[in-house]
Amino acid sequence: MRKPMTVAALTELGRVQLSPNFFMRDFLYSEVAAIYGLSNIPDNPDLAIEAGKRLCTELLEPLQDAFGRIAIRSAYRSAEVNRMGNAKGHNCAPNDRNHAAHIWDVRDAKGHMGATACIVVPSFANRFYQPGDWKRLAWWVHDHLPYATMEFFPVRWAFNLGWHEAPARMIYSHVPDARGYLTKPGMANHEGSHEAEWTGILPRPSRPG
């Protein structure tokens, strides 16, 4: 697929179904693009679609199955949009660090494919908002899903959830008073079950009737 240059072509890209519940259009909105008049459109749609399918199928779908609807805060960024976000200080890492992360349609320096979305899990954030509660969700994902990286933020426990062909399995916090790694390979807390940390966080199914 070529880079869309018309409304019709972009519409068709947006209609691409990445998984049972997610379409490419769900991931294309960007506040940075909207404010600075940029187009958040992949230069390599086929690579963006391939990486997005893995992100949705392996991470977002099972997370939504467990916790209910998830909200997409920031996901795909074109190289142009990410460069502007970095230059203007809008919490965007430099492009070379975002290849195979928020920039889905460019492989990283080692040739790996990847994709990241910043998400909020409303059913969790609405119930768990005390300091440190974000760790409960982080450990649940760590124990259940094949994530590459997670980065947590203080507002509604939004977090970057990344899929990657060579997963680092690292969890980092930007939450005040808890900045730094929660876990990464080599840390004593990395292996084994963390059920004691996350038990009780799954929403209870509603009763019929």
N, C-alpha and C positions, 0 to 999 in steps of 0.2 A: 504494500500500500504506500502511495506517495504521500508526502506531507499535504494535508488539506489546505487548499487555497481558495475555496469557495464555501459559501454557507451550506450548500448541498453536500459537499465532501466532508465538511466538519460534522454535519448532522449524522452522516453514515458512520464516522468514527465514534461519535458519541453513542451510537446504537449498538456498538460491539459489546456483547455480553461476556464479561470476564468470569463469571461464576453464577450460580442460580439466582443470587440476590443483588449482584453488583454489575453495573454497566460502566463503560469507559467515561461516560459523561459525568458520573458521580465524582470523578477524581480531577477534573480539569479546572474547577474554579480556583482563582487565586486573588486575594485582596491586593497583593503587590501588582499583579497584572492589571487589575481593574483601576487602581489609583494612578499608575504610571502609563496607562494606555498601551500595554503590551499584549501580545497574543500568546496565551499559554497552550501552544500546540506542539506536539512532538515532531521533530525533524525525521525521526525514524519510527513511524507508528507501529510497524511490525514488532520491533524490539520492545517498545513500551507495552504493547498488548501482551506479548509473551511473558514479560516480567510481571505485569499486572495480574495476569491469570494465576500465577503462582502465589502472589501475595494474597489474592482473594480466596483462592481454593484452600490453601494450606494454613492461613492465619485468620483472615477476617470472617470467613464463613463459620468455622468452628467456634470462634469467639462469640459471634452473634447467636449461634445455636445455644450456647451456654448461658449468655447473659441478656439476650434480647437485643433490640436494635442498637447498633453502634452509630455514632455521628462522626462524619469525616470532617476534620478541621483544615487540614492541608495535606495534599498528597503529591500528585505529579507536578513537577515544575520544569518548564523548558530551561535550557541553558541560559537563555537571555533573561528570563524572569528570575532565576536563581541568582544570576550575576548582579542584577539590580537590587534584589533583596539583601545581598551581602554588602554591596556598596553603600546602601542607605541604612544599614544597621538594623535590619528587620529579622534578626535571628535566623539568617540563612548562612550555612557554612559555605566556604569557597567552593567553586564548581568542582575542582578536582577531588574534594572530599565528599561531594554529593553525587558523583557518578555512581550509578547502580544503587542509589539511595533515593532521594527525592527526584533526581534526574533519571527517570526510568529508562530513557532511550539512548543512554550512553553507558557502555561497559566501563568497569573500573580499570585501574592501571594494570591489573593482572588478567584482564579479559573476562572477568566474571560479570554475570547479569544479576540485577537486584532491583528491588522496589520498596519504598517506604511510604507509609501514610501516618499522619498525626491524627489520632482519634480520641474520642471521649466515649466512655461506656456509661450512659446515663443511669442505668439501673444500679451501678456500683457507686458512681459519684453522688447520687441523690441520697444514699444511705450511709456512706462511709466518708466522712469529711474531717475527721480528727487528725492531728499531726501524726504522720507515719502510716496512716491507713493505706496510702498508695502502695506500700510494700506488700500488702496482702494480695492485691491484683497482680503485681509484678511476679510474685512467687507462684501464683496460679498459672500464669502464662508460661513461666519457666518450666513448671512441672508437666504441662500438658501439650504445648505447641512447639513446632520446630522453627522458632524465631531465630533471627540473626542478631539483632540488637534491639534494645528498648531504651528510650530516654524519657524520663518523667518530668513533668512541669507542675507548678503549684496550682494553677487555675483548673478546678474541676478534675484534677489528676489526668489531664490530657497527656498523651504519650506518643512518641514516635515508635511505631512498630514496623520493623524491617524484615523482609525476606531476602535471602542472598544465597547464591550458589555455594559460597564458602562461609557458612555462618560462624560468627565470632562468639555468640552466646554470651553477650555482655549486657548488663543492666546498669545504666547511669542515671543519676538524679541531679536535676537542676533545682530541686526544692530547697528553699532556704533552711539552714541548719542541718541539711542532710545531703550536701553536695558531694558528689564523688560516686564511686562504684559501689553498688549494692552487691554485685557479684561479677566475676569473670573467671575464665579458666585459670586454675592455679590457686584461687582463694579457697580457704577451708570450707566455706559454706556452699560451694558450687554443686557438688554431687549429692545424690540421694534425694529423698522425698522431703518436701517442705510443707506437708499437709497441715502441720500445727500452726503455720503462719496464715494459711488461707481458708481453713475450714470455716464454714458458715457464710461465705460471701456470695454463693450462688443464689439468685433470686428464687423464691418459692413459686412453683407453678400455681396459677390462679385456679380456683375451683370452678367447675362448670356450673352454669345456672346461677 
